[in-house]
């Protein structure tokens, strides 16, 4: 076999934009694409005649994908004279301008873990009263929005409403009825409870997402002392006992983990559930019911710590719904690096040991702090 | 002294997901079993109430599951079920239902509309209930393995979650000894669908279409977005010793409030 001396040229050479804005392939220039951030047009109307209201709960300062889809669908359906107002219950620390929210009202006192349906409903009713929105969009979920939306529907008999909405467009909504045997259509109602994955969140425009302090102060509600409901707090549940599909924090091991005991210690100190990749399960290090991936379980944890997992497509399929993926891997060209939000390159065992120590120190520091300030 | 004298469970006609045959609604059966157990432990009277066709085959399955007697409000499909139920439930101290029906609109709205109509509090997604003085303590289901304790004043409506831990016991003897009692129709209400939403049904199920923002991109932009893969990828930490790397991970977890220490 003869090898050609000709220089191999990458057929997919990256275009370089010159100063005049002309795109060129310059063979002598190094292959670096200038990353010009795409500037999207602003959608926010200056003289709104109409309002769309979205009501969503935030979890630890973040809205989940479902809530993102609800805000985005309101923004997609809004016309040029309609302002999208996002009412966020719970603390919010992320920017939702890219989802098309023109105004944002954040009510940090309504955390989803605290059961206060009457106070939340009173707050939403006040916002509705001052805005008079023509449509209200809410996610039909289990973290309080589905419940709050239905309470709202029950108090507003004059408004048309639809729940479990699986399809929405400018004219109509659709939902499954009669135990999923029928597909039912209705005209776009005033209160819409959207199921998950009904809209794309990738929008060709941005919005201003201005915090509306005036609306926030007018819709502030005092907690009623004579409420029919009383919140007694969350039941402590050990993560290890929760099914993997339901777990919120998963520490997962792959081929790069040699010492299972260290991983178990780490999972215990983080109060996380343990998962594994197919290779680790095939090696007999973990039982089959811990396998995450195409032939195992699909998980939707908020935090997924992938240790020594290269990230085969089948594994990535199983973790596609995970919010934060952190990878510890020796190979910085492994596919997991592209998926992970944070990748630490290094030996899994060493980093795990250091992490266990760091967590123990952090826990010690926190407990010392609470000892010295018993008020907090 | 016990203030709960009457517990009423609302049951609906279920539907087999594959054959479409009428059967008991699993979620309502769980609610009924929890209601029966509670009535037994606090010696209250338990009633089972259904609004619909008294000849429905599904009802006999509730008898087999221990209902004893089922009171049926005979209504046609176009009658407002909330009004009918509300007039029957004025004296109930505790009302139990399932979370979502398997027939009709199954919008999961009934407990909410009923609570609003009667003017009593409602707690949904209940996994277990316990009587405490003049309140009911409810263990609520939340996703991600979270559970919450709340109390609610009586009288109240409690909607039971489909994952509630109750075991159903089917007995043929109970099925043939039980009775279905048809109540008199209180009045005929003409209001039809809940909340004016007029649904048109389609018997064929198709995949729902996702809502997408209309894009007016040039052909070149569309081609570029199709051929260039989005290499998303987050931060990569190459440098430092293992202690520093562990601190980076801890910092990330703290920043996103994934840990509370």
Interface residues (C-beta under 8 A of the other chain):
Chain A: X60 X61 X62 X72 X73 X75 X76 X77 X112 X113 X115 X141 X142 X143 X146 X147 X150 X151 X153 X154 X155 X157 X159 X160 X161 X162 X163 X164 X166 X167 X168 X169 X174 X175 X176 X177 X178 X179 X180 X181 X182 X183 X184 X185 X186 X187 X189 X197 X198 X199 X200 X202 X203 X204 X205 X228 X229 X230 X231 X232 X233 X234 X235 X237 X239 X242 X243 X246 X247 X248 X249 X270 X301 X302 X303 X305 X324 X325 X326 X328 X332 X337 X338 X339 X340 X341 X342 X343 X344 X345 X346 X347 X350 X351 X353 X354 X355 X357 X358 X359 X362 X363 X365 X366
Chain B: X14 X15 X17 X20 X101 X102 X103 X104 X105 X106 X107 X108 X109 X112 X113 X115 X116 X121 X122 X123 X124 X125 X135 X137 X139 X140 X141 X142 X143 X144 X145 X146 X147 X148 X149 X150 X151 X152 X153 X156 X194 X195 X196 X197 X198 X199 X200 X201 X202 X203 X204 X205 X206 X208 X209 X210 X211 X212 X213 X214 X215 X216 X217 X231 X232 X233 X234 X235 X236 X237 X238 X242 X243 X245 X246 X247 X248 X249 X250 X252 X253 X256 X257 X258 X259 X260 X261
